[in-house]
């Protein structure tokens, strides 16, 4: 059963790695809101899961949308389109760093 893991806050690499231990092989990550600051700060490719990011949230936060670590979603409609591809979604509540 596939799951989209939605992260909406800043977290560090260790926290992300710990969360990824719970992922299944068909899972993916969606970065929204303040989690967009992670795109250039963390090693997302090393996780081995697809990572999506909402470009509208990135632009509001002044985060460049040039990273090749993620697949950029242009708007909320694209975010919904990605979300419905998964059997379920989980929004991770994590401590901000």
C-alpha positions as CSV (number, residue, x, y, z in Angstrom):
1,X,0.0,0.0,0.0
2,X,1.6,3.3,-1.1
3,X,1.8,6.3,1.1
4,X,2.6,10.0,0.4
5,X,4.5,11.4,3.3
6,X,3.8,15.1,3.6
7,X,6.3,17.2,5.4
8,X,5.4,20.8,6.1
9,X,8.1,22.0,8.6
10,X,11.8,22.4,8.6
11,X,13.6,19.3,9.8
12,X,17.2,18.1,9.9
13,X,18.8,15.2,7.9
14,X,18.8,12.9,10.9
15,X,15.0,13.4,11.5
16,X,14.3,12.8,7.8
17,X,16.4,9.7,7.8
18,X,14.6,8.4,11.0
19,X,11.2,9.0,9.4
20,X,12.3,7.3,6.2
21,X,12.8,4.1,8.2
22,X,9.0,3.8,8.3
23,X,8.5,4.2,4.5
24,X,7.6,1.3,2.1
25,X,9.2,0.9,-1.3
26,X,6.2,2.5,-3.1
27,X,6.1,5.6,-0.9
28,X,7.1,9.2,-1.8
29,X,7.6,12.5,0.0
30,X,5.8,15.8,-0.6
31,X,7.5,19.0,0.7
32,X,5.1,21.9,1.4
33,X,5.1,25.1,3.4
34,X,8.3,25.6,5.5
35,X,9.6,22.2,4.4
36,X,10.6,23.9,1.2
37,X,13.7,25.3,3.0
38,X,14.9,21.7,3.0
39,X,15.3,21.4,-0.8
40,X,18.8,22.9,-0.9
41,X,19.8,22.0,2.7
42,X,19.4,18.2,2.8
43,X,20.4,15.2,0.8
44,X,17.0,14.1,-0.5
45,X,18.3,11.9,-3.3
46,X,20.1,9.6,-0.9
47,X,16.7,8.5,0.6
48,X,15.8,6.6,-2.5
49,X,12.2,7.8,-2.7
50,X,10.6,10.2,-5.1
51,X,10.4,13.7,-3.6
52,X,7.8,16.3,-4.8
53,X,7.8,19.9,-3.8
54,X,5.2,22.7,-4.3
55,X,6.8,25.5,-6.3
56,X,4.2,28.1,-5.2
57,X,5.2,27.6,-1.5
58,X,8.9,27.8,-2.5
59,X,8.4,31.1,-4.4
60,X,6.6,32.6,-1.4
61,X,9.5,31.7,0.8
62,X,12.2,32.9,-1.7
63,X,13.4,29.3,-2.3
64,X,14.8,28.7,-5.8
65,X,13.0,26.1,-7.8
66,X,16.1,24.9,-9.7
67,X,16.9,21.8,-7.6
68,X,17.0,18.6,-9.5
69,X,16.5,16.6,-6.2
70,X,12.8,17.1,-6.4
71,X,10.0,17.1,-9.0
72,X,8.4,20.5,-8.8
73,X,4.6,20.8,-8.8
74,X,3.4,24.0,-10.2
75,X,0.2,24.5,-8.2
76,X,-2.2,23.1,-5.7
77,X,-4.1,21.2,-8.5
78,X,-0.9,19.3,-9.3
79,X,-0.5,18.6,-5.6
80,X,-3.9,17.1,-5.5
81,X,-3.2,15.1,-8.7
82,X,-0.1,13.6,-7.0
83,X,-1.9,12.9,-3.7
84,X,-4.6,10.8,-5.3
85,X,-2.0,8.5,-6.9
86,X,-1.3,7.1,-3.4
87,X,-3.4,4.8,-1.3
88,X,-3.0,7.1,1.8
89,X,-1.1,10.1,3.0
90,X,0.5,11.0,6.3
91,X,1.4,14.5,7.4
92,X,4.5,14.3,9.7
93,X,4.4,16.5,12.7
94,X,7.9,17.2,13.7
95,X,9.8,19.5,16.0
96,X,11.2,22.5,14.1
97,X,14.9,23.1,14.1
